[in-house]
Amino acid sequence: MRQYADDGPRMRGRGRSSMGIGGILAVLLFVWLIIGAVAAGQRHYYDSAPTNCASTGTIAATIVAGPLNYMGINPKIADCQVNVPQPSP
């Protein structure tokens, strides 16, 4: 079996604990959603269970908006219609 002089440094470089672009984006997304969840909590959206589609949508939109909530964005879902399948007779 032949060994090359360059194998050592090349193999050592892969063991480092660098996250890369995908890891950084995942962390940023996680922090973004946590900030949105905190904003929804500060608006007392979690005090009672959502009673309809609009309140659930408002909570979801607030979480997805993340830090934009603190820049004046206040997403609200006014009305939504969900088609619930009816059982056949």
Backbone as JSON Lines, residues from 0, in Angstrom:
{"i":0,"aa":"M","n":[0.85,-1.17,0.0],"ca":[0.0,0.0,0.0],"c":[0.89,1.23,0.0]}
{"i":1,"aa":"R","n":[0.56,2.15,-0.83],"ca":[1.36,3.33,-1.0],"c":[0.82,4.47,-0.15]}
{"i":2,"aa":"Q","n":[1.66,5.21,0.52],"ca":[1.26,6.37,1.3],"c":[1.88,7.61,0.7]}
{"i":3,"aa":"Y","n":[1.11,8.64,0.66],"ca":[1.59,9.89,0.12],"c":[1.86,10.87,1.26]}
{"i":4,"aa":"A","n":[2.76,11.76,1.03],"ca":[3.14,12.72,2.06],"c":[2.01,13.69,2.38]}
{"i":5,"aa":"D","n":[1.09,13.93,1.43],"ca":[0.03,14.9,1.66],"c":[-1.16,14.33,2.42]}
{"i":6,"aa":"D","n":[-1.23,13.03,2.65],"ca":[-2.4,12.44,3.3],"c":[-2.59,12.94,4.73]}
{"i":7,"aa":"G","n":[-1.55,13.15,5.47],"ca":[-1.65,13.56,6.87],"c":[-2.36,14.87,7.08]}
{"i":8,"aa":"P","n":[-1.87,15.98,6.54],"ca":[-2.52,17.26,6.78],"c":[-3.94,17.34,6.22]}
{"i":9,"aa":"R","n":[-4.18,16.7,5.09],"ca":[-5.52,16.74,4.49],"c":[-6.52,16.02,5.39]}
{"i":10,"aa":"M","n":[-6.16,14.94,5.96],"ca":[-7.06,14.18,6.81],"c":[-7.26,14.87,8.15]}
{"i":11,"aa":"R","n":[-6.25,15.53,8.64],"ca":[-6.38,16.22,9.93],"c":[-7.32,17.4,9.84]}
{"i":12,"aa":"G","n":[-7.42,18.07,8.72],"ca":[-8.26,19.25,8.58],"c":[-9.74,18.95,8.68]}
{"i":13,"aa":"R","n":[-10.16,17.74,8.42],"ca":[-11.58,17.39,8.44],"c":[-12.11,17.16,9.84]}
{"i":14,"aa":"G","n":[-11.27,16.99,10.81],"ca":[-11.71,16.7,12.16],"c":[-12.01,17.95,12.98]}
{"i":15,"aa":"R","n":[-11.84,19.1,12.43],"ca":[-12.07,20.33,13.17],"c":[-13.55,20.5,13.44]}
{"i":16,"aa":"S","n":[-13.85,21.3,14.44],"ca":[-15.25,21.48,14.82],"c":[-15.83,22.75,14.21]}
{"i":17,"aa":"S","n":[-15.66,22.94,12.92],"ca":[-16.27,24.08,12.24],"c":[-17.66,23.68,11.8]}
{"i":18,"aa":"M","n":[-18.61,24.63,11.92],"ca":[-20.01,24.31,11.63],"c":[-20.34,24.39,10.16]}
{"i":19,"aa":"G","n":[-19.81,25.32,9.46],"ca":[-20.15,25.49,8.06],"c":[-21.4,26.33,7.9]}
{"i":20,"aa":"I","n":[-21.74,26.6,6.66],"ca":[-22.87,27.47,6.35],"c":[-24.2,26.86,6.82]}
{"i":21,"aa":"G","n":[-24.4,25.57,6.6],"ca":[-25.65,24.92,6.98],"c":[-25.89,24.97,8.48]}
{"i":22,"aa":"G","n":[-24.86,24.76,9.26],"ca":[-24.99,24.81,10.71],"c":[-25.29,26.21,11.21]}
{"i":23,"aa":"I","n":[-24.63,27.19,10.61],"ca":[-24.87,28.59,11.01],"c":[-26.3,28.99,10.67]}
{"i":24,"aa":"L","n":[-26.78,28.61,9.48],"ca":[-28.16,28.93,9.1],"c":[-29.17,28.25,10.02]}
{"i":25,"aa":"A","n":[-28.89,27.03,10.43],"ca":[-29.79,26.31,11.33],"c":[-29.87,27.02,12.68]}
{"i":26,"aa":"V","n":[-28.74,27.47,13.19],"ca":[-28.72,28.19,14.46],"c":[-29.46,29.52,14.33]}
{"i":27,"aa":"L","n":[-29.23,30.24,13.24],"ca":[-29.93,31.52,13.02],"c":[-31.44,31.32,12.92]}
{"i":28,"aa":"L","n":[-31.87,30.28,12.23],"ca":[-33.3,29.98,12.12],"c":[-33.89,29.66,13.49]}
{"i":29,"aa":"F","n":[-33.18,28.87,14.27],"ca":[-33.64,28.51,15.6],"c":[-33.78,29.75,16.49]}
{"i":30,"aa":"V","n":[-32.79,30.62,16.47],"ca":[-32.84,31.85,17.26],"c":[-33.97,32.75,16.77]}
{"i":31,"aa":"W","n":[-34.17,32.84,15.46],"ca":[-35.25,33.64,14.87],"c":[-36.61,33.17,15.41]}
{"i":32,"aa":"L","n":[-36.84,31.86,15.4],"ca":[-38.11,31.31,15.86],"c":[-38.29,31.47,17.37]}
{"i":33,"aa":"I","n":[-37.22,31.36,18.13],"ca":[-37.3,31.56,19.58],"c":[-37.7,33.0,19.88]}
{"i":34,"aa":"I","n":[-37.12,33.96,19.16],"ca":[-37.48,35.37,19.36],"c":[-38.96,35.57,19.03]}
{"i":35,"aa":"G","n":[-39.46,34.94,17.97],"ca":[-40.87,35.04,17.63],"c":[-41.76,34.43,18.7]}
{"i":36,"aa":"A","n":[-41.34,33.31,19.28],"ca":[-42.11,32.68,20.34],"c":[-42.16,33.55,21.59]}
{"i":37,"aa":"V","n":[-41.05,34.22,21.88],"ca":[-41.02,35.15,23.02],"c":[-41.96,36.32,22.77]}
{"i":38,"aa":"A","n":[-41.96,36.84,21.54],"ca":[-42.86,37.95,21.2],"c":[-44.32,37.53,21.35]}
{"i":39,"aa":"A","n":[-44.66,36.33,20.93],"ca":[-46.04,35.84,21.09],"c":[-46.39,35.7,22.57]}
{"i":40,"aa":"G","n":[-45.44,35.28,23.37],"ca":[-45.67,35.19,24.81],"c":[-45.89,36.55,25.44]}
{"i":41,"aa":"Q","n":[-45.13,37.55,25.0],"ca":[-45.28,38.9,25.53],"c":[-46.63,39.52,25.15]}
{"i":42,"aa":"R","n":[-47.2,39.05,24.07],"ca":[-48.53,39.52,23.66],"c":[-49.64,38.67,24.25]}
{"i":43,"aa":"H","n":[-49.3,37.75,25.13],"ca":[-50.24,36.9,25.86],"c":[-51.07,36.02,24.94]}
{"i":44,"aa":"Y","n":[-50.49,35.57,23.85],"ca":[-51.21,34.68,22.94],"c":[-51.32,33.26,23.5]}
{"i":45,"aa":"Y","n":[-50.46,32.93,24.47],"ca":[-50.48,31.57,25.01],"c":[-51.36,31.45,26.26]}
{"i":46,"aa":"D","n":[-52.02,32.54,26.68],"ca":[-52.79,32.5,27.92],"c":[-53.98,31.55,27.84]}
{"i":47,"aa":"S","n":[-54.59,31.45,26.7],"ca":[-55.71,30.52,26.54],"c":[-55.5,29.72,25.26]}
{"i":48,"aa":"A","n":[-56.15,28.58,25.21],"ca":[-56.01,27.74,24.02],"c":[-56.66,28.42,22.83]}
{"i":49,"aa":"P","n":[-56.05,28.3,21.66],"ca":[-56.68,28.89,20.46],"c":[-58.05,28.28,20.22]}
{"i":50,"aa":"T","n":[-59.02,29.15,20.0],"ca":[-60.39,28.66,19.83],"c":[-60.78,28.52,18.37]}
{"i":51,"aa":"N","n":[-60.01,29.13,17.48],"ca":[-60.36,29.02,16.06],"c":[-59.1,29.11,15.21]}
{"i":52,"aa":"C","n":[-59.31,29.02,13.95],"ca":[-58.2,29.04,12.99],"c":[-57.47,30.38,12.99]}
{"i":53,"aa":"A","n":[-58.2,31.48,13.2],"ca":[-57.57,32.8,13.16],"c":[-56.6,33.0,14.32]}
{"i":54,"aa":"S","n":[-56.95,32.54,15.51],"ca":[-56.03,32.71,16.64],"c":[-54.81,31.81,16.5]}
{"i":55,"aa":"T","n":[-54.99,30.62,15.97],"ca":[-53.85,29.75,15.71],"c":[-52.95,30.35,14.64]}
{"i":56,"aa":"G","n":[-53.55,30.91,13.6],"ca":[-52.79,31.55,12.54],"c":[-52.03,32.77,13.02]}
{"i":57,"aa":"T","n":[-52.63,33.54,13.94],"ca":[-51.95,34.71,14.49],"c":[-50.73,34.29,15.3]}
{"i":58,"aa":"I","n":[-50.86,33.25,16.09],"ca":[-49.72,32.75,16.87],"c":[-48.62,32.29,15.92]}
{"i":59,"aa":"A","n":[-48.97,31.52,14.91],"ca":[-47.97,31.02,13.95],"c":[-47.31,32.16,13.19]}
{"i":60,"aa":"A","n":[-48.09,33.14,12.76],"ca":[-47.52,34.27,12.02],"c":[-46.58,35.1,12.89]}
{"i":61,"aa":"T","n":[-46.92,35.25,14.17],"ca":[-46.07,35.99,15.09],"c":[-44.74,35.27,15.29]}
{"i":62,"aa":"I","n":[-44.8,33.96,15.44],"ca":[-43.57,33.19,15.63],"c":[-42.7,33.25,14.38]}
{"i":63,"aa":"V","n":[-43.3,33.12,13.21],"ca":[-42.54,33.16,11.96],"c":[-41.96,34.54,11.71]}
{"i":64,"aa":"A","n":[-42.64,35.6,12.14],"ca":[-42.14,36.96,11.93],"c":[-40.89,37.22,12.77]}
{"i":65,"aa":"G","n":[-40.73,36.5,13.87],"ca":[-39.53,36.59,14.68],"c":[-39.19,38.0,15.13]}
{"i":66,"aa":"P","n":[-37.94,38.45,14.91],"ca":[-37.51,39.77,15.36],"c":[-38.25,40.92,14.7]}
{"i":67,"aa":"L","n":[-38.92,40.67,13.59],"ca":[-39.68,41.74,12.93],"c":[-40.8,42.26,13.83]}
{"i":68,"aa":"N","n":[-41.23,41.44,14.81],"ca":[-42.24,41.88,15.76],"c":[-41.77,43.11,16.53]}
{"i":69,"aa":"Y","n":[-40.48,43.21,16.8],"ca":[-39.94,44.31,17.57],"c":[-39.62,45.52,16.69]}
{"i":70,"aa":"M","n":[-39.85,45.39,15.4],"ca":[-39.66,46.5,14.48],"c":[-41.0,47.09,14.05]}
{"i":71,"aa":"G","n":[-42.07,46.69,14.7],"ca":[-43.37,47.26,14.42],"c":[-44.31,46.35,13.65]}
{"i":72,"aa":"I","n":[-43.85,45.21,13.21],"ca":[-44.71,44.27,12.49],"c":[-45.58,43.57,13.53]}
{"i":73,"aa":"N","n":[-46.87,43.59,13.33],"ca":[-47.79,42.91,14.24],"c":[-48.74,42.06,13.4]}
{"i":74,"aa":"P","n":[-48.29,40.86,13.02],"ca":[-49.12,40.04,12.13],"c":[-50.36,39.53,12.85]}
{"i":75,"aa":"K","n":[-51.47,39.68,12.21],"ca":[-52.73,39.16,12.73],"c":[-53.49,38.49,11.59]}
{"i":76,"aa":"I","n":[-54.07,37.38,11.89],"ca":[-54.91,36.67,10.93],"c":[-56.35,36.96,11.34]}
{"i":77,"aa":"A","n":[-57.06,37.69,10.51],"ca":[-58.42,38.12,10.86],"c":[-59.45,37.03,10.64]}
{"i":78,"aa":"D","n":[-59.36,36.36,9.53],"ca":[-60.38,35.38,9.21],"c":[-59.75,34.29,8.35]}
{"i":79,"aa":"C","n":[-60.09,33.08,8.64],"ca":[-59.63,31.99,7.77],"c":[-60.71,30.92,7.74]}
{"i":80,"aa":"Q","n":[-60.79,30.28,6.64],"ca":[-61.79,29.24,6.44],"c":[-61.09,27.91,6.23]}
{"i":81,"aa":"V","n":[-61.49,26.94,7.01],"ca":[-60.93,25.59,6.88],"c":[-62.05,24.67,6.44]}
{"i":82,"aa":"N","n":[-61.85,24.0,5.33],"ca":[-62.84,23.07,4.83],"c":[-62.67,21.74,5.56]}
{"i":83,"aa":"V","n":[-63.63,21.45,6.42],"ca":[-63.59,20.2,7.17],"c":[-64.4,19.17,6.41]}
{"i":84,"aa":"P","n":[-63.8,18.06,6.07],"ca":[-64.55,17.04,5.33],"c":[-65.69,16.49,6.17]}
{"i":85,"aa":"Q","n":[-66.82,16.35,5.55],"ca":[-68.0,15.82,6.24],"c":[-68.07,14.31,5.99]}
{"i":86,"aa":"P","n":[-68.49,13.57,6.99],"ca":[-68.61,12.12,6.78],"c":[-69.71,11.81,5.77]}
{"i":87,"aa":"S","n":[-69.49,10.8,4.99],"ca":[-70.49,10.42,4.0],"c":[-71.64,9.67,4.7]}
{"i":88,"aa":"P","n":[-72.86,9.86,4.2],"ca":[-74.04,9.22,4.85],"c":[-74.08,7.73,4.66]}
